[in-house]
Amino acid sequence: MGRFYEIDAGALTARLQLERAEPLPDGQGGALENFMAVQPVWARIEPLLAREEDYAAGQRARLTHRVMIRAGVEARPGMRLTKGARVLVIETVSDPDEGGRFLELGCREMER
């Protein structure tokens, strides 16, 4: 496999929505997690790992991905990318070649 960041902008073929968490008061002194759209982004999604995990009374799959987007987007850990029912939670953000062209996002796929 070649170096992931050695791609051109034409390889960013997935249209995703970047979202950030906005607390929504629950009326009882707490807050619910509510996500608000920040901006749409073009991305390249590369699956990295799929494994089964114990979760409550059963098993569920844990999927991780590397997502490449153009630099200049304010993506941070805790934000997420969505496409329909698909949700990718951003866990890491880096500039893979320190060239300022792309951001590499380490993401965990969640169920909506």
Biopython code that builds the backbone (N, CA, C, O; Angstrom):
import numpy as np
from Bio.PDB.StructureBuilder import StructureBuilder

atoms = [
    (1, "MET", "N", (0.848, -1.179, 0.000)),
    (1, "MET", "CA", (0.000, 0.000, 0.000)),
    (1, "MET", "C", (0.892, 1.240, 0.000)),
    (1, "MET", "O", (1.866, 1.312, 0.749)),
    (2, "GLY", "N", (0.558, 2.200, -0.832)),
    (2, "GLY", "CA", (1.312, 3.437, -0.894)),
    (2, "GLY", "C", (0.984, 4.350, 0.268)),
    (2, "GLY", "O", (0.103, 4.056, 1.076)),
    (3, "ARG", "N", (1.681, 5.431, 0.344)),
    (3, "ARG", "CA", (1.432, 6.394, 1.414)),
    (3, "ARG", "C", (0.092, 7.057, 1.165)),
    (3, "ARG", "O", (-0.163, 7.579, 0.079)),
    (4, "PHE", "N", (-0.762, 7.034, 2.178)),
    (4, "PHE", "CA", (-2.140, 7.487, 2.041)),
    (4, "PHE", "C", (-2.232, 8.946, 1.606)),
    (4, "PHE", "O", (-3.110, 9.299, 0.819)),
    (5, "TYR", "N", (-1.335, 9.803, 2.109)),
    (5, "TYR", "CA", (-1.473, 11.220, 1.820)),
    (5, "TYR", "C", (-0.934, 11.614, 0.465)),
    (5, "TYR", "O", (-1.040, 12.779, 0.082)),
    (6, "GLU", "N", (-0.358, 10.678, -0.275)),
    (6, "GLU", "CA", (0.104, 10.973, -1.616)),
    (6, "GLU", "C", (-1.047, 10.800, -2.596)),
    (6, "GLU", "O", (-1.019, 9.923, -3.459)),
    (7, "ILE", "N", (-2.054, 11.647, -2.451)),
    (7, "ILE", "CA", (-3.226, 11.590, -3.304)),
    (7, "ILE", "C", (-3.491, 12.977, -3.850)),
    (7, "ILE", "O", (-2.974, 13.972, -3.344)),
    (8, "ASP", "N", (-4.299, 13.027, -4.882)),
    (8, "ASP", "CA", (-4.698, 14.325, -5.405)),
    (8, "ASP", "C", (-6.121, 14.616, -4.948)),
    (8, "ASP", "O", (-6.821, 13.720, -4.477)),
    (9, "ALA", "N", (-6.536, 15.833, -5.083)),
    (9, "ALA", "CA", (-7.861, 16.238, -4.619)),
    (9, "ALA", "C", (-8.966, 15.454, -5.319)),
    (9, "ALA", "O", (-10.062, 15.332, -4.773)),
    (10, "GLY", "N", (-8.710, 14.918, -6.513)),
    (10, "GLY", "CA", (-9.699, 14.121, -7.225)),
    (10, "GLY", "C", (-10.038, 12.818, -6.527)),
    (10, "GLY", "O", (-11.051, 12.197, -6.847)),
    (11, "ALA", "N", (-9.213, 12.389, -5.581)),
    (11, "ALA", "CA", (-9.479, 11.153, -4.834)),
    (11, "ALA", "C", (-10.454, 11.381, -3.683)),
    (11, "ALA", "O", (-10.892, 10.420, -3.051)),
    (12, "LEU", "N", (-10.797, 12.625, -3.401)),
    (12, "LEU", "CA", (-11.741, 12.946, -2.331)),
    (12, "LEU", "C", (-13.147, 12.844, -2.916)),
    (12, "LEU", "O", (-13.693, 13.843, -3.386)),
    (13, "THR", "N", (-13.734, 11.660, -2.894)),
    (13, "THR", "CA", (-14.983, 11.408, -3.607)),
    (13, "THR", "C", (-16.206, 11.225, -2.715)),
    (13, "THR", "O", (-17.325, 11.150, -3.221)),
    (14, "ALA", "N", (-16.017, 11.151, -1.407)),
    (14, "ALA", "CA", (-17.150, 10.986, -0.487)),
    (14, "ALA", "C", (-17.570, 12.356, 0.048)),
    (14, "ALA", "O", (-16.743, 13.095, 0.582)),
    (15, "ARG", "N", (-18.839, 12.691, -0.093)),
    (15, "ARG", "CA", (-19.363, 13.961, 0.406)),
    (15, "ARG", "C", (-19.914, 13.724, 1.810)),
    (15, "ARG", "O", (-20.907, 13.017, 1.976)),
    (16, "LEU", "N", (-19.271, 14.314, 2.819)),
    (16, "LEU", "CA", (-19.643, 14.136, 4.217)),
    (16, "LEU", "C", (-20.018, 15.470, 4.837)),
    (16, "LEU", "O", (-19.670, 16.529, 4.314)),
    (17, "GLN", "N", (-20.729, 15.413, 5.956)),
    (17, "GLN", "CA", (-21.078, 16.615, 6.708)),
    (17, "GLN", "C", (-20.275, 16.622, 7.996)),
    (17, "GLN", "O", (-20.371, 15.683, 8.786)),
    (18, "LEU", "N", (-19.486, 17.665, 8.224)),
    (18, "LEU", "CA", (-18.762, 17.831, 9.477)),
    (18, "LEU", "C", (-19.723, 18.445, 10.491)),
    (18, "LEU", "O", (-20.408, 19.423, 10.194)),
    (19, "GLU", "N", (-19.770, 17.860, 11.699)),
    (19, "GLU", "CA", (-20.667, 18.331, 12.751)),
    (19, "GLU", "C", (-19.922, 18.496, 14.064)),
    (19, "GLU", "O", (-18.939, 17.801, 14.324)),
    (20, "ARG", "N", (-20.397, 19.424, 14.892)),
    (20, "ARG", "CA", (-19.815, 19.613, 16.227)),
    (20, "ARG", "C", (-20.924, 19.474, 17.263)),
    (20, "ARG", "O", (-22.094, 19.736, 16.984)),
    (21, "ALA", "N", (-20.532, 19.058, 18.463)),
    (21, "ALA", "CA", (-21.484, 18.888, 19.560)),
    (21, "ALA", "C", (-21.882, 20.249, 20.115)),
    (21, "ALA", "O", (-21.034, 21.109, 20.353)),
    (22, "GLU", "N", (-23.163, 20.427, 20.313)),
    (22, "GLU", "CA", (-23.715, 21.630, 20.940)),
    (22, "GLU", "C", (-24.613, 21.156, 22.076)),
    (22, "GLU", "O", (-25.627, 20.507, 21.822)),
    (23, "PRO", "N", (-24.263, 21.468, 23.329)),
    (23, "PRO", "CA", (-25.123, 21.017, 24.433)),
    (23, "PRO", "C", (-26.519, 21.636, 24.324)),
    (23, "PRO", "O", (-26.665, 22.818, 24.011)),
    (24, "LEU", "N", (-27.527, 20.826, 24.585)),
    (24, "LEU", "CA", (-28.919, 21.258, 24.539)),
    (24, "LEU", "C", (-29.504, 21.039, 25.936)),
    (24, "LEU", "O", (-29.605, 19.896, 26.381)),
    (25, "PRO", "N", (-29.893, 22.118, 26.643)),
    (25, "PRO", "CA", (-30.419, 21.957, 28.006)),
    (25, "PRO", "C", (-31.569, 20.949, 28.034)),
    (25, "PRO", "O", (-32.442, 20.966, 27.167)),
    (26, "ASP", "N", (-31.557, 20.065, 29.050)),
    (26, "ASP", "CA", (-32.600, 19.044, 29.153)),
    (26, "ASP", "C", (-33.730, 19.455, 30.095)),
    (26, "ASP", "O", (-34.655, 18.676, 30.325)),
    (27, "GLY", "N", (-33.666, 20.674, 30.644)),
    (27, "GLY", "CA", (-34.720, 21.159, 31.521)),
    (27, "GLY", "C", (-34.594, 20.677, 32.960)),
    (27, "GLY", "O", (-35.420, 21.020, 33.806)),
    (28, "GLN", "N", (-33.554, 19.875, 33.244)),
    (28, "GLN", "CA", (-33.364, 19.360, 34.600)),
    (28, "GLN", "C", (-31.975, 19.699, 35.113)),
    (28, "GLN", "O", (-31.476, 19.041, 36.027)),
    (29, "GLY", "N", (-31.352, 20.701, 34.547)),
    (29, "GLY", "CA", (-30.026, 21.130, 34.972)),
    (29, "GLY", "C", (-28.885, 20.465, 34.228)),
    (29, "GLY", "O", (-27.721, 20.811, 34.432)),
    (30, "GLY", "N", (-29.201, 19.535, 33.387)),
    (30, "GLY", "CA", (-28.176, 18.849, 32.590)),
    (30, "GLY", "C", (-28.267, 19.270, 31.122)),
    (30, "GLY", "O", (-28.909, 20.260, 30.773)),
    (31, "ALA", "N", (-27.619, 18.502, 30.303)),
    (31, "ALA", "CA", (-27.653, 18.811, 28.881)),
    (31, "ALA", "C", (-27.636, 17.527, 28.071)),
    (31, "ALA", "O", (-27.037, 16.528, 28.469)),
    (32, "LEU", "N", (-28.297, 17.573, 26.940)),
    (32, "LEU", "CA", (-28.269, 16.477, 25.976)),
    (32, "LEU", "C", (-27.240, 16.819, 24.909)),
    (32, "LEU", "O", (-27.008, 17.990, 24.610)),
    (33, "GLU", "N", (-26.628, 15.792, 24.338)),
    (33, "GLU", "CA", (-25.667, 16.045, 23.271)),
    (33, "GLU", "C", (-26.432, 16.199, 21.966)),
    (33, "GLU", "O", (-27.170, 15.305, 21.552)),
    (34, "ASN", "N", (-26.248, 17.325, 21.339)),
    (34, "ASN", "CA", (-26.911, 17.639, 20.088)),
    (34, "ASN", "C", (-25.826, 18.051, 19.098)),
    (34, "ASN", "O", (-24.949, 18.842, 19.445)),
    (35, "PHE", "N", (-25.867, 17.542, 17.897)),
    (35, "PHE", "CA", (-24.846, 17.887, 16.900)),
    (35, "PHE", "C", (-25.403, 18.858, 15.884)),
    (35, "PHE", "O", (-26.526, 18.703, 15.404)),
    (36, "MET", "N", (-24.599, 19.869, 15.558)),
    (36, "MET", "CA", (-24.965, 20.894, 14.584)),
    (36, "MET", "C", (-24.005, 20.822, 13.392)),
    (36, "MET", "O", (-22.809, 20.580, 13.555)),
    (37, "ALA", "N", (-24.544, 21.033, 12.214)),
    (37, "ALA", "CA", (-23.728, 21.009, 11.003)),
    (37, "ALA", "C", (-22.746, 22.179, 11.012)),
    (37, "ALA", "O", (-23.120, 23.306, 11.336)),
    (38, "VAL", "N", (-21.493, 21.908, 10.658)),
    (38, "VAL", "CA", (-20.463, 22.936, 10.541)),
    (38, "VAL", "C", (-20.261, 23.263, 9.068)),
    (38, "VAL", "O", (-20.381, 24.417, 8.656)),
    (39, "GLN", "N", (-19.952, 22.238, 8.278)),
    (39, "GLN", "CA", (-19.774, 22.438, 6.848)),
    (39, "GLN", "C", (-19.671, 21.094, 6.136)),
    (39, "GLN", "O", (-19.246, 20.103, 6.730)),
    (40, "PRO", "N", (-20.057, 21.061, 4.867)),
    (40, "PRO", "CA", (-19.848, 19.837, 4.092)),
    (40, "PRO", "C", (-18.381, 19.760, 3.664)),
    (40, "PRO", "O", (-17.736, 20.785, 3.443)),
    (41, "VAL", "N", (-17.864, 18.541, 3.550)),
    (41, "VAL", "CA", (-16.480, 18.335, 3.119)),
    (41, "VAL", "C", (-16.421, 17.164, 2.149)),
    (41, "VAL", "O", (-17.213, 16.226, 2.241)),
    (42, "TRP", "N", (-15.480, 17.229, 1.223)),
    (42, "TRP", "CA", (-15.169, 16.098, 0.362)),
    (42, "TRP", "C", (-14.067, 15.316, 1.049)),
    (42, "TRP", "O", (-13.138, 15.899, 1.608)),
    (43, "ALA", "N", (-14.170, 13.988, 1.009)),
    (43, "ALA", "CA", (-13.234, 13.154, 1.754)),
    (43, "ALA", "C", (-12.917, 11.861, 1.017)),
    (43, "ALA", "O", (-13.625, 11.440, 0.102)),
    (44, "ARG", "N", (-11.836, 11.258, 1.451)),
    (44, "ARG", "CA", (-11.490, 9.890, 1.055)),
    (44, "ARG", "C", (-11.539, 9.064, 2.334)),
    (44, "ARG", "O", (-10.905, 9.419, 3.327)),
    (45, "ILE", "N", (-12.288, 7.962, 2.315)),
    (45, "ILE", "CA", (-12.451, 7.110, 3.487)),
    (45, "ILE", "C", (-11.732, 5.790, 3.230)),
    (45, "ILE", "O", (-11.968, 5.119, 2.225)),
    (46, "GLU", "N", (-10.852, 5.433, 4.161)),
    (46, "GLU", "CA", (-10.119, 4.174, 4.052)),
    (46, "GLU", "C", (-10.386, 3.350, 5.311)),
    (46, "GLU", "O", (-9.984, 3.748, 6.403)),
    (47, "PRO", "N", (-11.064, 2.201, 5.171)),
    (47, "PRO", "CA", (-11.268, 1.337, 6.338)),
    (47, "PRO", "C", (-9.930, 0.777, 6.812)),
    (47, "PRO", "O", (-9.087, 0.403, 5.997)),
    (48, "LEU", "N", (-9.736, 0.719, 8.130)),
    (48, "LEU", "CA", (-8.488, 0.217, 8.693)),
    (48, "LEU", "C", (-8.670, -1.066, 9.489)),
    (48, "LEU", "O", (-7.860, -1.987, 9.373)),
    (49, "LEU", "N", (-9.724, -1.138, 10.297)),
    (49, "LEU", "CA", (-9.857, -2.234, 11.238)),
    (49, "LEU", "C", (-11.327, -2.506, 11.504)),
    (49, "LEU", "O", (-12.136, -1.584, 11.600)),
    (50, "ALA", "N", (-11.655, -3.763, 11.619)),
    (50, "ALA", "CA", (-12.997, -4.165, 12.047)),
    (50, "ALA", "C", (-12.814, -5.300, 13.047)),
    (50, "ALA", "O", (-12.127, -6.282, 12.765)),
    (51, "ARG", "N", (-13.432, -5.159, 14.214)),
    (51, "ARG", "CA", (-13.338, -6.228, 15.206)),
    (51, "ARG", "C", (-14.599, -6.229, 16.063)),
    (51, "ARG", "O", (-15.304, -5.226, 16.163)),
    (52, "GLU", "N", (-14.859, -7.356, 16.667)),
    (52, "GLU", "CA", (-16.006, -7.506, 17.558)),
    (52, "GLU", "C", (-15.611, -7.063, 18.963)),
    (52, "GLU", "O", (-14.500, -7.339, 19.415)),
    (53, "GLU", "N", (-16.527, -6.373, 19.657)),
    (53, "GLU", "CA", (-16.315, -5.959, 21.041)),
    (53, "GLU", "C", (-17.492, -6.399, 21.877)),
    (53, "GLU", "O", (-18.614, -6.492, 21.380)),
    (54, "ASP", "N", (-17.241, -6.671, 23.153)),
    (54, "ASP", "CA", (-18.337, -6.920, 24.078)),
    (54, "ASP", "C", (-19.005, -5.587, 24.371)),
    (54, "ASP", "O", (-18.325, -4.595, 24.631)),
    (55, "TYR", "N", (-20.323, -5.557, 24.331)),
    (55, "TYR", "CA", (-21.067, -4.326, 24.574)),
    (55, "TYR", "C", (-22.379, -4.695, 25.243)),
    (55, "TYR", "O", (-23.227, -5.357, 24.644)),
    (56, "ALA", "N", (-22.541, -4.270, 26.470)),
    (56, "ALA", "CA", (-23.749, -4.558, 27.249)),
    (56, "ALA", "C", (-24.029, -6.051, 27.215)),
    (56, "ALA", "O", (-23.216, -6.839, 27.697)),
    (57, "ALA", "N", (-25.156, -6.451, 26.659)),
    (57, "ALA", "CA", (-25.551, -7.864, 26.688)),
    (57, "ALA", "C", (-25.155, -8.614, 25.419)),
    (57, "ALA", "O", (-25.607, -9.739, 25.204)),
    (58, "GLY", "N", (-24.328, -8.019, 24.586)),
    (58, "GLY", "CA", (-23.992, -8.703, 23.341)),
    (58, "GLY", "C", (-22.695, -8.225, 22.742)),
    (58, "GLY", "O", (-21.833, -7.676, 23.429)),
    (59, "GLN", "N", (-22.574, -8.438, 21.480)),
    (59, "GLN", "CA", (-21.385, -8.040, 20.736)),
    (59, "GLN", "C", (-21.769, -6.952, 19.729)),
    (59, "GLN", "O", (-22.911, -6.877, 19.275)),
    (60, "ARG", "N", (-20.805, -6.127, 19.400)),
    (60, "ARG", "CA", (-20.998, -5.177, 18.306)),
    (60, "ARG", "C", (-19.667, -5.009, 17.605)),
    (60, "ARG", "O", (-18.608, -5.270, 18.176)),
    (61, "ALA", "N", (-19.734, -4.575, 16.371)),
    (61, "ALA", "CA", (-18.516, -4.376, 15.589)),
    (61, "ALA", "C", (-17.943, -3.002, 15.886)),
    (61, "ALA", "O", (-18.683, -2.031, 16.044)),
    (62, "ARG", "N", (-16.620, -2.924, 15.960)),
    (62, "ARG", "CA", (-15.935, -1.635, 16.079)),
    (62, "ARG", "C", (-15.178, -1.456, 14.774)),
    (62, "ARG", "O", (-14.316, -2.263, 14.425)),
    (63, "LEU", "N", (-15.505, -0.403, 14.070)),
    (63, "LEU", "CA", (-14.869, -0.117, 12.793)),
    (63, "LEU", "C", (-14.063, 1.160, 12.923)),
    (63, "LEU", "O", (-14.549, 2.145, 13.478)),
    (64, "THR", "N", (-12.854, 1.157, 12.427)),
    (64, "THR", "CA", (-12.051, 2.368, 12.436)),
    (64, "THR", "C", (-11.648, 2.695, 11.004)),
    (64, "THR", "O", (-11.487, 1.810, 10.164)),
    (65, "HIS", "N", (-11.491, 3.974, 10.755)),
    (65, "HIS", "CA", (-11.199, 4.453, 9.416)),
    (65, "HIS", "C", (-10.177, 5.581, 9.452)),
    (65, "HIS", "O", (-10.025, 6.274, 10.458)),
    (66, "ARG", "N", (-9.496, 5.744, 8.359)),
    (66, "ARG", "CA", (-8.658, 6.915, 8.115)),
    (66, "ARG", "C", (-9.420, 7.725, 7.070)),
    (66, "ARG", "O", (-9.785, 7.214, 6.012)),
    (67, "VAL", "N", (-9.652, 8.989, 7.385)),
    (67, "VAL", "CA", (-10.390, 9.869, 6.487)),
    (67, "VAL", "C", (-9.489, 11.039, 6.124)),
    (67, "VAL", "O", (-8.932, 11.697, 7.002)),
    (68, "MET", "N", (-9.349, 11.295, 4.843)),
    (68, "MET", "CA", (-8.521, 12.401, 4.364)),
    (68, "MET", "C", (-9.439, 13.514, 3.853)),
    (68, "MET", "O", (-10.341, 13.262, 3.053)),
    (69, "ILE", "N", (-9.208, 14.742, 4.316)),
    (69, "ILE", "CA", (-9.935, 15.913, 3.828)),
    (69, "ILE", "C", (-8.914, 17.006, 3.526)),
    (69, "ILE", "O", (-7.754, 16.915, 3.929)),
    (70, "ARG", "N", (-9.354, 18.032, 2.817)),
    (70, "ARG", "CA", (-8.469, 19.171, 2.564)),
    (70, "ARG", "C", (-8.202, 19.923, 3.858)),
    (70, "ARG", "O", (-9.068, 19.989, 4.731)),
    (71, "ALA", "N", (-7.023, 20.482, 3.984)),
    (71, "ALA", "CA", (-6.683, 21.326, 5.137)),
    (71, "ALA", "C", (-7.513, 22.606, 5.066)),
    (71, "ALA", "O", (-8.096, 22.925, 4.030)),
    (72, "GLY", "N", (-7.557, 23.324, 6.165)),
    (72, "GLY", "CA", (-8.327, 24.564, 6.218)),
    (72, "GLY", "C", (-9.681, 24.366, 6.867)),
    (72, "GLY", "O", (-10.423, 25.329, 7.062)),
    (73, "VAL", "N", (-10.010, 23.142, 7.199)),
    (73, "VAL", "CA", (-11.252, 22.816, 7.887)),
    (73, "VAL", "C", (-10.935, 22.701, 9.372)),
    (73, "VAL", "O", (-9.921, 22.110, 9.743)),
    (74, "GLU", "N", (-11.785, 23.258, 10.222)),
    (74, "GLU", "CA", (-11.552, 23.188, 11.661)),
    (74, "GLU", "C", (-12.099, 21.889, 12.231)),
    (74, "GLU", "O", (-13.086, 21.893, 12.967)),
    (75, "ALA", "N", (-11.462, 20.786, 11.895)),
    (75, "ALA", "CA", (-11.849, 19.476, 12.427)),
    (75, "ALA", "C", (-11.063, 19.220, 13.703)),
    (75, "ALA", "O", (-9.853, 19.438, 13.755)),
    (76, "ARG", "N", (-11.768, 18.750, 14.741)),
    (76, "ARG", "CA", (-11.138, 18.464, 16.038)),
    (76, "ARG", "C", (-11.676, 17.150, 16.592)),
    (76, "ARG", "O", (-12.784, 16.735, 16.249)),
    (77, "PRO", "N", (-10.889, 16.492, 17.453)),
    (77, "PRO", "CA", (-11.410, 15.297, 18.111)),
    (77, "PRO", "C", (-12.720, 15.610, 18.836)),
    (77, "PRO", "O", (-12.867, 16.673, 19.439)),
    (78, "GLY", "N", (-13.655, 14.685, 18.770)),
    (78, "GLY", "CA", (-14.972, 14.883, 19.369)),
    (78, "GLY", "C", (-16.009, 15.339, 18.364)),
    (78, "GLY", "O", (-17.206, 15.158, 18.586)),
    (79, "MET", "N", (-15.571, 15.930, 17.257)),
    (79, "MET", "CA", (-16.492, 16.276, 16.187)),
    (79, "MET", "C", (-16.800, 14.988, 15.425)),
    (79, "MET", "O", (-16.204, 13.946, 15.702)),
    (80, "ARG", "N", (-17.714, 15.052, 14.479)),
    (80, "ARG", "CA", (-18.024, 13.855, 13.711)),
    (80, "ARG", "C", (-18.323, 14.201, 12.259)),
    (80, "ARG", "O", (-18.614, 15.344, 11.908)),
    (81, "LEU", "N", (-18.240, 13.172, 11.438)),
    (81, "LEU", "CA", (-18.573, 13.255, 10.021)),
    (81, "LEU", "C", (-19.768, 12.342, 9.792)),
    (81, "LEU", "O", (-19.801, 11.221, 10.300)),
    (82, "THR", "N", (-20.750, 12.814, 9.031)),
    (82, "THR", "CA", (-21.927, 11.994, 8.777)),
    (82, "THR", "C", (-22.225, 11.938, 7.284)),
    (82, "THR", "O", (-21.894, 12.846, 6.522)),
    (83, "LYS", "N", (-22.860, 10.840, 6.900)),
    (83, "LYS", "CA", (-23.383, 10.666, 5.545)),
    (83, "LYS", "C", (-24.573, 9.736, 5.677)),
    (83, "LYS", "O", (-24.411, 8.524, 5.814)),
    (84, "GLY", "N", (-25.769, 10.304, 5.636)),
    (84, "GLY", "CA", (-26.968, 9.508, 5.859)),
    (84, "GLY", "C", (-26.953, 8.958, 7.269)),
    (84, "GLY", "O", (-26.799, 9.714, 8.229)),
    (85, "ALA", "N", (-27.111, 7.642, 7.410)),
    (85, "ALA", "CA", (-27.119, 7.002, 8.729)),
    (85, "ALA", "C", (-25.714, 6.696, 9.228)),
    (85, "ALA", "O", (-25.544, 6.238, 10.358)),
    (86, "ARG", "N", (-24.721, 6.940, 8.411)),
    (86, "ARG", "CA", (-23.334, 6.628, 8.778)),
    (86, "ARG", "C", (-22.734, 7.762, 9.615)),
    (86, "ARG", "O", (-22.870, 8.933, 9.262)),
    (87, "VAL", "N", (-22.065, 7.411, 10.734)),
    (87, "VAL", "CA", (-21.456, 8.400, 11.627)),
    (87, "VAL", "C", (-20.016, 7.987, 11.911)),
    (87, "VAL", "O", (-19.761, 6.878, 12.379)),
    (88, "LEU", "N", (-19.076, 8.889, 11.624)),
    (88, "LEU", "CA", (-17.664, 8.673, 11.917)),
    (88, "LEU", "C", (-17.237, 9.704, 12.951)),
    (88, "LEU", "O", (-17.211, 10.900, 12.659)),
    (89, "VAL", "N", (-16.900, 9.252, 14.159)),
    (89, "VAL", "CA", (-16.480, 10.140, 15.240)),
    (89, "VAL", "C", (-14.975, 10.381, 15.102)),
    (89, "VAL", "O", (-14.199, 9.428, 15.023)),
    (90, "ILE", "N", (-14.565, 11.641, 15.074)),
    (90, "ILE", "CA", (-13.158, 11.996, 14.916)),
    (90, "ILE", "C", (-12.431, 11.809, 16.243)),
    (90, "ILE", "O", (-12.810, 12.391, 17.259)),
    (91, "GLU", "N", (-11.378, 10.987, 16.220)),
    (91, "GLU", "CA", (-10.571, 10.751, 17.417)),
    (91, "GLU", "C", (-9.209, 11.408, 17.330)),
    (91, "GLU", "O", (-8.672, 11.830, 18.354)),
    (92, "THR", "N", (-8.630, 11.511, 16.137)),
    (92, "THR", "CA", (-7.330, 12.172, 15.967)),
    (92, "THR", "C", (-7.346, 13.022, 14.706)),
    (92, "THR", "O", (-8.066, 12.728, 13.752)),
    (93, "VAL", "N", (-6.539, 14.084, 14.714)),
    (93, "VAL", "CA", (-6.384, 14.966, 13.551)),
    (93, "VAL", "C", (-4.899, 15.224, 13.371)),
    (93, "VAL", "O", (-4.210, 15.583, 14.327)),
    (94, "SER", "N", (-4.397, 15.044, 12.149)),
    (94, "SER", "CA", (-2.989, 15.332, 11.892)),
    (94, "SER", "C", (-2.798, 15.819, 10.463)),
    (94, "SER", "O", (-3.651, 15.616, 9.599)),
    (95, "ASP", "N", (-1.670, 16.459, 10.237)),
    (95, "ASP", "CA", (-1.234, 16.867, 8.901)),
    (95, "ASP", "C", (-0.175, 15.838, 8.503)),
    (95, "ASP", "O", (0.972, 15.946, 8.935)),
    (96, "PRO", "N", (-0.536, 14.847, 7.691)),
    (96, "PRO", "CA", (0.330, 13.689, 7.487)),
    (96, "PRO", "C", (1.699, 13.979, 6.890)),
    (96, "PRO", "O", (2.664, 13.291, 7.223)),
    (97, "ASP", "N", (1.810, 14.964, 6.030)),
    (97, "ASP", "CA", (3.119, 15.263, 5.434)),
    (97, "ASP", "C", (3.618, 16.646, 5.819)),
    (97, "ASP", "O", (4.624, 17.122, 5.293)),
    (98, "GLU", "N", (2.900, 17.295, 6.751)),
    (98, "GLU", "CA", (3.229, 18.651, 7.210)),
    (98, "GLU", "C", (3.320, 19.632, 6.063)),
    (98, "GLU", "O", (4.051, 20.621, 6.129)),
    (99, "GLY", "N", (2.567, 19.347, 5.005)),
    (99, "GLY", "CA", (2.549, 20.225, 3.838)),
    (99, "GLY", "C", (1.380, 21.187, 3.827)),
    (99, "GLY", "O", (1.307, 22.060, 2.962)),
    (100, "GLY", "N", (0.454, 21.042, 4.782)),
    (100, "GLY", "CA", (-0.676, 21.948, 4.857)),
    (100, "GLY", "C", (-1.720, 21.744, 3.776)),
    (100, "GLY", "O", (-2.569, 22.610, 3.569)),
    (101, "ARG", "N", (-1.673, 20.595, 3.071)),
    (101, "ARG", "CA", (-2.642, 20.345, 1.995)),
    (101, "ARG", "C", (-3.840, 19.549, 2.464)),
    (101, "ARG", "O", (-4.974, 19.827, 2.075)),
    (102, "PHE", "N", (-3.583, 18.551, 3.310)),
    (102, "PHE", "CA", (-4.634, 17.648, 3.752)),
    (102, "PHE", "C", (-4.611, 17.480, 5.263)),
    (102, "PHE", "O", (-3.602, 17.742, 5.919)),
    (103, "LEU", "N", (-5.738, 17.039, 5.801)),
    (103, "LEU", "CA", (-5.818, 16.602, 7.190)),
    (103, "LEU", "C", (-6.177, 15.129, 7.172)),
    (103, "LEU", "O", (-7.040, 14.698, 6.408)),
    (104, "GLU", "N", (-5.513, 14.365, 8.012)),
    (104, "GLU", "CA", (-5.808, 12.952, 8.172)),
    (104, "GLU", "C", (-6.554, 12.792, 9.483)),
    (104, "GLU", "O", (-6.043, 13.160, 10.540)),
    (105, "LEU", "N", (-7.761, 12.245, 9.418)),
    (105, "LEU", "CA", (-8.601, 12.073, 10.590)),
    (105, "LEU", "C", (-8.696, 10.601, 10.935)),
    (105, "LEU", "O", (-9.077, 9.781, 10.099)),
    (106, "GLY", "N", (-8.349, 10.268, 12.167)),
    (106, "GLY", "CA", (-8.570, 8.915, 12.657)),
    (106, "GLY", "C", (-9.975, 8.870, 13.222)),
    (106, "GLY", "O", (-10.288, 9.607, 14.158)),
    (107, "CYS", "N", (-10.831, 8.014, 12.669)),
    (107, "CYS", "CA", (-12.247, 8.004, 13.043)),
    (107, "CYS", "C", (-12.703, 6.628, 13.491)),
    (107, "CYS", "O", (-12.138, 5.604, 13.107)),
    (108, "ARG", "N", (-13.736, 6.635, 14.311)),
    (108, "ARG", "CA", (-14.395, 5.418, 14.778)),
    (108, "ARG", "C", (-15.835, 5.471, 14.291)),
    (108, "ARG", "O", (-16.543, 6.447, 14.541)),
    (109, "GLU", "N", (-16.268, 4.431, 13.601)),
    (109, "GLU", "CA", (-17.636, 4.407, 13.084)),
    (109, "GLU", "C", (-18.597, 4.004, 14.198)),
    (109, "GLU", "O", (-18.350, 3.046, 14.931)),
    (110, "MET", "N", (-19.681, 4.740, 14.312)),
    (110, "MET", "CA", (-20.693, 4.505, 15.345)),
    (110, "MET", "C", (-22.047, 4.269, 14.677)),
    (110, "MET", "O", (-22.253, 4.608, 13.512)),
    (111, "GLU", "N", (-22.953, 3.685, 15.438)),
    (111, "GLU", "CA", (-24.324, 3.580, 14.975)),
    (111, "GLU", "C", (-25.052, 4.855, 15.383)),
    (111, "GLU", "O", (-24.826, 5.375, 16.476)),
    (112, "ARG", "N", (-25.907, 5.352, 14.528)),
    (112, "ARG", "CA", (-26.650, 6.578, 14.818)),
    (112, "ARG", "C", (-27.752, 6.295, 15.792)),
    (112, "ARG", "O", (-28.495, 7.204, 16.164)),
]
sb = StructureBuilder()
sb.init_structure("model")
sb.init_model(0)
sb.init_chain("A")
sb.init_seg("    ")
for serial, (resi, resn, name, xyz) in enumerate(atoms, 1):
    if name == "N":
        sb.init_residue(resn, " ", resi, " ")
    sb.init_atom(name, np.array(xyz, "f"), 0.0, 1.0, " ", f" {name:<3s}", serial, name[0])
structure = sb.get_structure()
